[in-house]
Amino acid sequence: MATNETIRTLMKRRSIRAFTDQPVSEGEVEALERAAQHAASSRYFNDWSAIRVTDPEVAGRLAQLGHQDYIAQAPLLYVFLIDERRNAHLAGAQGVDTSSDRFIFNTGYVFLQGQNDAILALHAMETAANSLDLGCVILGSVINDVDALIDLLHLPALVYPVLGLAIGHPGQEPDLKPRMDPPAQIFENRYPELDAEGRTQDERAGRALADFDQVVKRYYMDIRHMDAPRRSFSEIIADQAVNPGAAHEPMLPSIQRQGFHLDR
Ligand SMILES: Cc1cc2nc3c(=O)[nH]c(=O)nc-3n(C[C@H](O)[C@H](O)[C@H](O)COP(=O)(O)O)c2cc1C
């Protein structure tokens, strides 16, 4: 396998959920934000924004919403947003009627486009942070209660939260979590045939998936955390398949509240 600094950074990426007190320097913050801004943007809309959370009260509230204390302890914390408001404003100022049916920045397609852009930017920031030996954890938990988050961050219409990102100097050295062998996840030209039970007919993919069950089980036995599940990947997924988690409220009403029409 070819390698270089960037590949090595990506291959040793893992989530960090404990940070030292050492602050992230101004120069590092600037580099991270510029790297995020330089991510690709669909149709060059640049339709994402991020809120840097520096107020401990807001960070504390985010930790409450996410039910994760380490959110409040992160030296650097962002919430990434789909942001069609800025472009709606710019278009409106150019004379576009943003209430007409021809206006597209409130449609499902553009909503997803903004979400893609926001996630690409977040990932660029994460990779840049890792390359500076900072640790990160992506925070889906901040959208457990989307309406509360919208209120907390004063998000106007056409702005919708996507994910949080906590960054700091690592205060832990967790093992890398295993990943599937590529044949189970990366296919060639078409999706592999499935049998009646939904199992793949591609022998290599099937074997890689069966192996992964054992690898995950061994991984959890090896780390010996009291709360580690010690189950195969299949067993973990079966459990999660019927576990609504914290985010059990339907999201559509909150998306509509922000002025998006996903059916358009
Ligand atoms: C969209 C997304 C949301 C996530 N949300 C959380 C979260 O709220 N809290 C958390 O501790 N980890 C969160 N994670 C991190 C995953 O749990 C982690 O990536 C996964 O367990 C694999 O571990 P690794 O990142 O160490 O390889 C999230 C990851 C992604 C991609």
The ligand as an ORCA input file, in Angstrom:
! r2SCAN-3c Opt
* xyz 0 1
  C     -21.899     11.234     12.276
  C     -21.164     10.792     13.515
  C     -21.677     11.102     14.757
  C     -20.992     10.721     15.916
  N     -21.471     11.109     17.117
  C     -20.767     10.816     18.244
  C     -21.193     11.320     19.509
  O     -22.190     12.006     19.621
  N     -20.451     11.025     20.587
  C     -19.330     10.257     20.515
  O     -18.701     10.030     21.547
  N     -18.880      9.769     19.325
  C     -19.573     10.045     18.198
  N     -19.116      9.615     16.969
  C     -17.880      8.838     16.896
  C     -18.143      7.348     16.599
  O     -18.670      6.733     17.745
  C     -16.804      6.709     16.188
  O     -16.341      7.316     15.007
  C     -16.947      5.214     15.960
  O     -17.254      4.545     17.168
  C     -15.651      4.622     15.419
  O     -14.590      4.865     16.312
  P     -13.290      5.663     15.865
  O     -13.731      7.034     15.424
  O     -12.428      5.728     17.107
  O     -12.662      4.913     14.760
  C     -19.787      9.973     15.817
  C     -19.293      9.662     14.546
  C     -19.961     10.070     13.411
  C     -19.385      9.733     12.057
*
